[in-house]
């Protein structure tokens, strides 16, 4: 029995290629079942995220061409061979452990991938596409992912501008964000992303002010918030606890003189200002106001870089965990996979209803 993983990821293919073979979560069981039958796999788990599409499988007989699997997922004759990677045996085990632990992610240490691996495995298991090998492999992978997060600092420290803004806000407002009002001025994408992070962490309400009032209304509706006309932004700022500015204006739009009266009317209430704009929207002299906390894009990105450096220092420790766990896991899996099948060699090729032109399975790219 041969254990393998075959796929493409952000490391080997741009999104224009990855999106051609991506599979929606609801369609994972159907595609995985067809792959199992067509490639004569004993077991299979199909993992599809925005950054990777991977097929984990076991096969009793190696013949044909694994490139056909991706051609099937892509529904055409595109050539994915340049982007395709294939790993076998212990290397396949190690790869899955790295993926589940967030070590192979675009942002090292991110946590979302662990849930995606779990969902892909549970979907395959519920549809009886897994067996002894992949059940043990994926259960161990999820446990290794948990160990990496609890025993190392690989996932600590925010590594996006939006998540850094949330961390800083939670430090300034030590009782949390559940009673806080966020105001976004302008409609830059980074500003929107920042507000999304704050809203997810429980910010009570969102105010949106933009030169285009229609744009402000659309964005406010998305957050369940309220649109503010641009010339009323300073008046509305009295309500805000957190202001995210991202206008794209060529000159600063908020100065100390604009906020002095506002701060006098809200004594002992901190105002956290996040300037995502380039050129900057908020003048440096705002920091001279008591209870006003200003962070611009350079401040936020410096924190991101420092947090990434901290994660990189932890990476070697994480890789040691993966290597040890992969060796132990593979030694447990190896006995049922050690023997070679006896008797006549099955006919190569894909079963219908896969495309007749798609070849069978061989553990190397075309």
N, C-alpha and C positions, 0 to 999 in steps of 0.2 A: 504494500500500500504506500503510495507516494503523497506526501503532504506538500501543498504549494500555495503561494499567493501570486496572483498576476493582476496588474492594474496600471493605471496612470495617475499622476498627482500633479499638484502645482509645481513640483520640482522638475517634472519632465514635459509638461504640456501647458500651454496657455488656456485661459478659460474658454476661448472659442473652440478648442478641441474638446476640453472636458465636458462642456455642455452637450455635445453631440451624443455622448454615451451615458450621461447622467440619468438616473432612474428615480422617479418620485417614490416617497416612502410607501404609499398604498400599492405600488406596482412591484415592489421588491420580491414578494413571494412568487408572483407569476413568472417574472424574468428568471429568478433563481431556479425555479422548477424546470423551466425549459432548458436552462444551461445544464442542469443536472442530467436530464435525459439526453440532450443533444451531445454533450461531451462525455457521456458515460461516466459521470462522477458518482462516487459512493456517497459523499456528503458535500454540501456547499453552503456558504454564507456570502451574500452579496452586500457589500458596503458601498453606499453612494452618498457623498456629501459635496458641498460646494468646492472642496479642495482635492477630492480624490474619488475614484471609482475603482474598487478592488474586489476580486473574486478569490475567496479562500475555499479550497477544496481538497478532497482526497480522491485519488484515482487508482484503480488496481492495475491498469495497463496504460503505458505511455505510448501514444502514437498519434499522428496527425499534427495539428498546428494550433497553439493557444491563441494566436492572433485572431482566429475566427470568433472567439468569444466576444471580443470587443467589437468586431464587425457586426455581430448579431445585436449587441446592445445599441450600436449606433444606427442600425436599420439601413445600412447602405454598404458601399464598397470602399469607404475611406480607408486610407492606410495609416494605421496607428503604430506601426512597428517601431518608429523612431522614438516614440514616447513610452512604449511598453516596457515594464520591468517584470521580471519573474524571479521569485526566490523559492527555494525548496528546503524541506527538512527543518533543521534547527534555525537556519537563516529566516525561514518563513515565520517560525515561532517568535524569534527575536523582533522581527519587523512588526508583528501584531502587538507585541508588548510595548514597543516604542510608540505605535499609533495610539493605543489605549491610554498610555500615560501622558499623551500630549507632547512627546519628545520629537515627533516627526511633523508637528504642526507648523504652519506659517508663523504663528506666535507661539514660541516654545512655552509649554506649561499651561496652555489654555485648557479649560475644563469641558467645553461643549462636546468635544470629540468622544469623550468617554461615554456620554449618554447616547451618542449616535452609534457607537460600536455595540452598546448594550441593546439598543432597539433593533439593529440589524440582526444580531444573534437571536433575540427573542422571536422576531418575525420568522426567521428560518426554522427555529426549533418548533414553534407552534404549528408550522406547516410540514413538520416531519422531514425536513431537509437535512438535518444534522444527525449525527450518531455519536458513538463513543469518543471518537477522536476530536471532532470539533466542539462537542459539548465540554469536554475537559479543557481543551485549548482556550475557548472563549471565557469559560468560568475563571480559569487561572489568569487570563489577561485582564479581566475586570478587577480581580483581586490585586494584581500587580499595579494596575493604575491607581487603586486606592492606597497601596503602600507608598508609591512614589509621592502622592499628594500629602500623606500624613507624616512620612518620615523624612522628607526633604523640603526645602524652601522653593522648589521649582515653580510653584504656582502662586507664590506670594508677591505682592507688589503689582500695581496696575500697569498694563503695557499698552494702553491706548489713551489718546487725549481725553476721550469721554470718560473712561473709567478712572483716570487720574483726577479729573474734575470731581467725580463722585467721592473719591477718597478724601480730597481736600475739604469738600463741603461737609462731610460727616465729621471731620475733625473740628471744623469751625462751629458746627451746630451739633454739639456732643449728645444731644437727646434724639438725634435722628432727623430725617427729612419729612416725616409723615405730616407735619403741620406747616410745611414750608411752601411758599409760592415761587415758582420759577418763571422768569420773563426772558424771552428771546427777542433780540432786536436784530432785524435782518433775517435772511433766509439762506445763509450759506450752509453747505452740506455738513461741514464739520460742526457748525453750531447746532444744527438739527440733531446730529448724532449725540452731541453732548447732552442736549435736553432729553433725548430718549433714555440715556443712561440714568439721568436724574429722576425721570418719571418712573422708570422701572424700580428704582429704589424707594418709591413711595411718596414723592413730592405731591402735595395736596392738590395744587392747581397750576395751570400753565397759562401765561399771557403771551400773546404773539403780536409784535409790532413790526410792520414792514412798509416800505414806500408804496408797494402795491397792496391796497387793502384787501383785494380779492385773494391774493396770495396768502396774506395773513389769516384770512377767514378759512381758507383751505387747510392750512397747517394747524390752526387752532382746533378745527373740527377733528383732525386726526388724533390730537392729544386730549380731546374732550375739554378744551380750554376756551379762552375768550380772545377775540381779535381786538387789537388797539390801533387806532389810527396813528400814523407816524408822528404827527404834530402833537399828540397827546401822550407820547411815550414817557416824558419826564414826570408828568402828573401821575401816571399809572405806576411809576417806579416806587412810589410810596408804599404800595402793597407788597412789593417784591422782597424776597429774602436773598434770592440768587438771580443775577442778571448775566445772561450769555449774549455777547454782542458779536455779530458776524455780518456786517452790512456790505462789505466790498466798496465802501466809499474811499476816495483817494486821501481824505483828510480825517483827523480825529473828530468824533461827533459827541464825545462825552468828556467834559473837563471838570476840574474841581469846583469851579463856580456854579456849574449846573447842579451839583449834588449837595452843596453846602446847606441850602434851605431844606432839602429833603432829609438830610441826616439830622438836622435840628428837630424836625418834626417826629423823628422816630428814635428818641434817646434809648440807649442800651440795646438797640436791635442791630446786630451786625448785618452788613450788606456785603455779600460775596460777589465780586465781579470777575467774569471769565471773558477775556478778550481773545477770541479765536481768529480775528480778522488780520489779514496782511494786505495793505498797510494797517497798522493798529487803529482801532476805533476809540480807545480810551487813553487819555493822557496820563502820564506817570504821576502828575501832581495829585491825582485822586488818592494816592496812597497816604498822603499827608492828613487825610480826614480820619478822625477817630472812628473806630469800628468799621472802616471800609477796608476790605481785603481784595487786592487786585492781582490777578495772575494772567499773563499774556501767553501766547503760543510758545514762546521760547522757554518760559518757566515750566510749562506743562511738558514739553518735549524733553527738557533736561531731566525731569523726574522719570519719564518713560525710559530714557536711555540708561539711567542709573538702575532702574528696576530690571531692565533687560540684562545689564552686566551682572547683577546679582543672580539672575536665573542661569546665566551662562556658567557662573562659578559652581552652581549646583548640578550642572549637566553631567559632569564626569561621575559624580556619585550616583545619579540616576541610571547612567549606562552600566555601571557595575551591578546595580540591582537587576536590571534587565538581563544582562549576560548570565548572572547566576541563576535567575529564575527560569530563563529560557533553556539552559543546559539541563536543569533538573526536570522541567516539564517534558522536554523532548525525550529524556531517558525513560520517563514513565510512559510516553506515547509510543516509543520505539518498538516494544515487543509485538503489538498487533500490526505494526507497519513493516516489520523486518522481512517477512517472508515474501517470496515472489509468487505470483499466481501460477498455477499449474494448469495443464490441459490446453486445448486449442486457444490461440490468441483471438480475441474478439475482432470482428470486422471493424476497421477504422472508419471515421467519418461521422457526420452528425445525423441524428434521427430527424425526421420531419416532426413538427412543422418548421424547423429552422431552415434557412436558405440552403439549398442543395450545394451551393458553391462553397459553403463554409466547411473547412476541414475539421478533423477531429482534434485531439489534444496532444500536444507535445510540449514539454516543459522548457521551451526557449522561444524567443520571438521569431517571427518569420524572417 
